[in-house]
Amino acid sequence: MLEIIKFNTGGVVNWYDHFVAADIELISAYIEQSEISTSFAIKEFHSLKKVEFE
């Protein structure tokens, strides 16, 4: 006799997905903040790099 087994691998009932989603949100926020800080540092570097002589 063939027995069919169904696995639930996602959705709101899977507790693991909630932890992974929270981790992904934290990583996303960290990457976004790093991009903002890096772009600000590059702009600051370019503004300080220009030296004017009189």
Backbone atoms as SQL, in Angstrom:
CREATE TABLE atoms (id INTEGER PRIMARY KEY, chain TEXT, resi INTEGER, resn TEXT, atom TEXT, x REAL, y REAL, z REAL);
INSERT INTO atoms VALUES
  (1, 'A', 1, 'MET', 'N', 0.847, -1.172, 0.000),
  (2, 'A', 1, 'MET', 'CA', 0.000, 0.000, 0.000),
  (3, 'A', 1, 'MET', 'C', 0.897, 1.242, 0.000),
  (4, 'A', 2, 'LEU', 'N', 0.567, 2.199, -0.838),
  (5, 'A', 2, 'LEU', 'CA', 1.328, 3.442, -0.968),
  (6, 'A', 2, 'LEU', 'C', 0.769, 4.492, -0.018),
  (7, 'A', 3, 'GLU', 'N', 1.645, 5.010, 0.817),
  (8, 'A', 3, 'GLU', 'CA', 1.217, 6.018, 1.780),
  (9, 'A', 3, 'GLU', 'C', 1.830, 7.359, 1.376),
  (10, 'A', 4, 'ILE', 'N', 1.023, 8.377, 1.240),
  (11, 'A', 4, 'ILE', 'CA', 1.485, 9.707, 0.850),
  (12, 'A', 4, 'ILE', 'C', 1.649, 10.556, 2.105),
  (13, 'A', 5, 'ILE', 'N', 2.846, 11.146, 2.236),
  (14, 'A', 5, 'ILE', 'CA', 3.128, 12.005, 3.386),
  (15, 'A', 5, 'ILE', 'C', 3.288, 13.424, 2.877),
  (16, 'A', 6, 'LYS', 'N', 2.607, 14.348, 3.491),
  (17, 'A', 6, 'LYS', 'CA', 2.663, 15.749, 3.089),
  (18, 'A', 6, 'LYS', 'C', 3.424, 16.538, 4.150),
  (19, 'A', 7, 'PHE', 'N', 4.412, 17.315, 3.701),
  (20, 'A', 7, 'PHE', 'CA', 5.186, 18.154, 4.600),
  (21, 'A', 7, 'PHE', 'C', 4.803, 19.611, 4.410),
  (22, 'A', 8, 'ASN', 'N', 4.667, 20.322, 5.494),
  (23, 'A', 8, 'ASN', 'CA', 4.407, 21.757, 5.439),
  (24, 'A', 8, 'ASN', 'C', 5.749, 22.456, 5.625),
  (25, 'A', 9, 'THR', 'N', 6.242, 23.099, 4.579),
  (26, 'A', 9, 'THR', 'CA', 7.579, 23.696, 4.642),
  (27, 'A', 9, 'THR', 'C', 7.563, 25.215, 4.677),
  (28, 'A', 10, 'GLY', 'N', 6.461, 25.817, 4.894),
  (29, 'A', 10, 'GLY', 'CA', 6.428, 27.273, 4.938),
  (30, 'A', 10, 'GLY', 'C', 5.116, 27.773, 5.493),
  (31, 'A', 11, 'GLY', 'N', 4.961, 29.062, 5.439),
  (32, 'A', 11, 'GLY', 'CA', 3.724, 29.659, 5.904),
  (33, 'A', 11, 'GLY', 'C', 3.822, 30.141, 7.330),
  (34, 'A', 12, 'VAL', 'N', 2.705, 30.563, 7.854),
  (35, 'A', 12, 'VAL', 'CA', 2.683, 31.159, 9.182),
  (36, 'A', 12, 'VAL', 'C', 2.763, 30.127, 10.295),
  (37, 'A', 13, 'VAL', 'N', 2.554, 28.852, 9.988),
  (38, 'A', 13, 'VAL', 'CA', 2.583, 27.836, 11.037),
  (39, 'A', 13, 'VAL', 'C', 3.990, 27.329, 11.306),
  (40, 'A', 14, 'ASN', 'N', 4.930, 27.648, 10.452),
  (41, 'A', 14, 'ASN', 'CA', 6.295, 27.172, 10.634),
  (42, 'A', 14, 'ASN', 'C', 7.071, 28.196, 11.457),
  (43, 'A', 15, 'TRP', 'N', 7.435, 27.846, 12.689),
  (44, 'A', 15, 'TRP', 'CA', 8.118, 28.784, 13.592),
  (45, 'A', 15, 'TRP', 'C', 9.493, 29.158, 13.071),
  (46, 'A', 16, 'TYR', 'N', 10.142, 28.265, 12.344),
  (47, 'A', 16, 'TYR', 'CA', 11.483, 28.545, 11.826),
  (48, 'A', 16, 'TYR', 'C', 11.453, 29.713, 10.843),
  (49, 'A', 17, 'ASP', 'N', 10.416, 29.795, 10.024),
  (50, 'A', 17, 'ASP', 'CA', 10.289, 30.882, 9.048),
  (51, 'A', 17, 'ASP', 'C', 10.219, 32.242, 9.728),
  (52, 'A', 18, 'HIS', 'N', 9.598, 32.315, 10.894),
  (53, 'A', 18, 'HIS', 'CA', 9.507, 33.587, 11.610),
  (54, 'A', 18, 'HIS', 'C', 10.885, 34.067, 12.055),
  (55, 'A', 19, 'PHE', 'N', 11.702, 33.139, 12.567),
  (56, 'A', 19, 'PHE', 'CA', 13.047, 33.516, 12.995),
  (57, 'A', 19, 'PHE', 'C', 13.923, 33.894, 11.812),
  (58, 'A', 20, 'VAL', 'N', 13.803, 33.177, 10.719),
  (59, 'A', 20, 'VAL', 'CA', 14.587, 33.486, 9.520),
  (60, 'A', 20, 'VAL', 'C', 14.166, 34.835, 8.957),
  (61, 'A', 21, 'ALA', 'N', 12.877, 35.123, 8.934),
  (62, 'A', 21, 'ALA', 'CA', 12.391, 36.409, 8.424),
  (63, 'A', 21, 'ALA', 'C', 12.906, 37.554, 9.290),
  (64, 'A', 22, 'ALA', 'N', 12.935, 37.363, 10.601),
  (65, 'A', 22, 'ALA', 'CA', 13.444, 38.409, 11.488),
  (66, 'A', 22, 'ALA', 'C', 14.939, 38.613, 11.260),
  (67, 'A', 23, 'ASP', 'N', 15.678, 37.522, 11.076),
  (68, 'A', 23, 'ASP', 'CA', 17.114, 37.631, 10.798),
  (69, 'A', 23, 'ASP', 'C', 17.372, 38.338, 9.477),
  (70, 'A', 24, 'ILE', 'N', 16.584, 38.043, 8.480),
  (71, 'A', 24, 'ILE', 'CA', 16.742, 38.688, 7.171),
  (72, 'A', 24, 'ILE', 'C', 16.458, 40.177, 7.277),
  (73, 'A', 25, 'GLU', 'N', 15.464, 40.562, 8.067),
  (74, 'A', 25, 'GLU', 'CA', 15.165, 41.976, 8.269),
  (75, 'A', 25, 'GLU', 'C', 16.327, 42.695, 8.947),
  (76, 'A', 26, 'LEU', 'N', 16.937, 42.054, 9.946),
  (77, 'A', 26, 'LEU', 'CA', 18.077, 42.661, 10.624),
  (78, 'A', 26, 'LEU', 'C', 19.269, 42.819, 9.692),
  (79, 'A', 27, 'ILE', 'N', 19.532, 41.797, 8.896),
  (80, 'A', 27, 'ILE', 'CA', 20.637, 41.871, 7.938),
  (81, 'A', 27, 'ILE', 'C', 20.373, 42.946, 6.904),
  (82, 'A', 28, 'SER', 'N', 19.137, 43.047, 6.447),
  (83, 'A', 28, 'SER', 'CA', 18.767, 44.069, 5.471),
  (84, 'A', 28, 'SER', 'C', 18.961, 45.472, 6.038),
  (85, 'A', 29, 'ALA', 'N', 18.554, 45.680, 7.276),
  (86, 'A', 29, 'ALA', 'CA', 18.731, 46.988, 7.913),
  (87, 'A', 29, 'ALA', 'C', 20.208, 47.313, 8.091),
  (88, 'A', 30, 'TYR', 'N', 21.016, 46.316, 8.444),
  (89, 'A', 30, 'TYR', 'CA', 22.454, 46.531, 8.605),
  (90, 'A', 30, 'TYR', 'C', 23.100, 46.910, 7.269),
  (91, 'A', 31, 'ILE', 'N', 22.729, 46.217, 6.210),
  (92, 'A', 31, 'ILE', 'CA', 23.286, 46.505, 4.890),
  (93, 'A', 31, 'ILE', 'C', 22.877, 47.898, 4.435),
  (94, 'A', 32, 'GLU', 'N', 21.620, 48.264, 4.646),
  (95, 'A', 32, 'GLU', 'CA', 21.152, 49.585, 4.246),
  (96, 'A', 32, 'GLU', 'C', 21.893, 50.685, 5.004),
  (97, 'A', 33, 'GLN', 'N', 22.086, 50.496, 6.317),
  (98, 'A', 33, 'GLN', 'CA', 22.810, 51.487, 7.102),
  (99, 'A', 33, 'GLN', 'C', 24.267, 51.566, 6.675),
  (100, 'A', 34, 'SER', 'N', 24.856, 50.429, 6.341),
  (101, 'A', 34, 'SER', 'CA', 26.244, 50.418, 5.860),
  (102, 'A', 34, 'SER', 'C', 26.375, 51.169, 4.540),
  (103, 'A', 35, 'GLU', 'N', 25.413, 51.008, 3.650),
  (104, 'A', 35, 'GLU', 'CA', 25.432, 51.730, 2.376),
  (105, 'A', 35, 'GLU', 'C', 25.309, 53.230, 2.595),
  (106, 'A', 36, 'ILE', 'N', 24.457, 53.651, 3.522),
  (107, 'A', 36, 'ILE', 'CA', 24.289, 55.072, 3.813),
  (108, 'A', 36, 'ILE', 'C', 25.572, 55.644, 4.388),
  (109, 'A', 37, 'SER', 'N', 26.177, 54.922, 5.333),
  (110, 'A', 37, 'SER', 'CA', 27.420, 55.393, 5.945),
  (111, 'A', 37, 'SER', 'C', 28.549, 55.466, 4.931),
  (112, 'A', 38, 'THR', 'N', 28.624, 54.479, 4.056),
  (113, 'A', 38, 'THR', 'CA', 29.672, 54.450, 3.049),
  (114, 'A', 38, 'THR', 'C', 29.506, 55.580, 2.046),
  (115, 'A', 39, 'SER', 'N', 28.288, 55.817, 1.591),
  (116, 'A', 39, 'SER', 'CA', 28.073, 56.895, 0.628),
  (117, 'A', 39, 'SER', 'C', 28.366, 58.255, 1.269),
  (118, 'A', 40, 'PHE', 'N', 28.016, 58.423, 2.545),
  (119, 'A', 40, 'PHE', 'CA', 28.331, 59.669, 3.238),
  (120, 'A', 40, 'PHE', 'C', 29.842, 59.850, 3.373),
  (121, 'A', 41, 'ALA', 'N', 30.556, 58.767, 3.693),
  (122, 'A', 41, 'ALA', 'CA', 32.011, 58.840, 3.836),
  (123, 'A', 41, 'ALA', 'C', 32.678, 59.160, 2.503),
  (124, 'A', 42, 'ILE', 'N', 32.165, 58.610, 1.409),
  (125, 'A', 42, 'ILE', 'CA', 32.737, 58.892, 0.083),
  (126, 'A', 42, 'ILE', 'C', 32.515, 60.352, -0.292),
  (127, 'A', 43, 'LYS', 'N', 31.319, 60.873, -0.027),
  (128, 'A', 43, 'LYS', 'CA', 31.048, 62.282, -0.319),
  (129, 'A', 43, 'LYS', 'C', 31.943, 63.191, 0.513),
  (130, 'A', 44, 'GLU', 'N', 32.110, 62.852, 1.778),
  (131, 'A', 44, 'GLU', 'CA', 32.972, 63.639, 2.661),
  (132, 'A', 44, 'GLU', 'C', 34.423, 63.589, 2.188),
  (133, 'A', 45, 'PHE', 'N', 34.874, 62.431, 1.747),
  (134, 'A', 45, 'PHE', 'CA', 36.233, 62.283, 1.242),
  (135, 'A', 45, 'PHE', 'C', 36.452, 63.151, 0.006),
  (136, 'A', 46, 'HIS', 'N', 35.492, 63.124, -0.919),
  (137, 'A', 46, 'HIS', 'CA', 35.628, 63.926, -2.138),
  (138, 'A', 46, 'HIS', 'C', 35.604, 65.420, -1.834),
  (139, 'A', 47, 'SER', 'N', 34.839, 65.822, -0.835),
  (140, 'A', 47, 'SER', 'CA', 34.806, 67.246, -0.495),
  (141, 'A', 47, 'SER', 'C', 36.112, 67.683, 0.174),
  (142, 'A', 48, 'LEU', 'N', 36.728, 66.810, 0.956),
  (143, 'A', 48, 'LEU', 'CA', 37.984, 67.153, 1.614),
  (144, 'A', 48, 'LEU', 'C', 39.206, 66.950, 0.711),
  (145, 'A', 49, 'LYS', 'N', 39.037, 66.186, -0.329),
  (146, 'A', 49, 'LYS', 'CA', 40.123, 65.880, -1.241),
  (147, 'A', 49, 'LYS', 'C', 40.497, 67.092, -2.093),
  (148, 'A', 50, 'LYS', 'N', 39.512, 67.929, -2.353),
  (149, 'A', 50, 'LYS', 'CA', 39.744, 69.095, -3.198),
  (150, 'A', 50, 'LYS', 'C', 40.462, 70.177, -2.379),
  (151, 'A', 51, 'VAL', 'N', 41.635, 70.518, -2.820),
  (152, 'A', 51, 'VAL', 'CA', 42.420, 71.532, -2.141),
  (153, 'A', 51, 'VAL', 'C', 42.593, 72.715, -3.085),
  (154, 'A', 52, 'GLU', 'N', 42.311, 73.886, -2.607),
  (155, 'A', 52, 'GLU', 'CA', 42.450, 75.078, -3.430),
  (156, 'A', 52, 'GLU', 'C', 43.662, 75.884, -2.967),
  (157, 'A', 53, 'PHE', 'N', 44.484, 76.279, -3.928),
  (158, 'A', 53, 'PHE', 'CA', 45.655, 77.098, -3.629),
  (159, 'A', 53, 'PHE', 'C', 45.397, 78.514, -4.091),
  (160, 'A', 54, 'GLU', 'N', 45.815, 79.451, -3.307),
  (161, 'A', 54, 'GLU', 'CA', 45.658, 80.857, -3.690),
  (162, 'A', 54, 'GLU', 'C', 46.963, 81.404, -4.196);
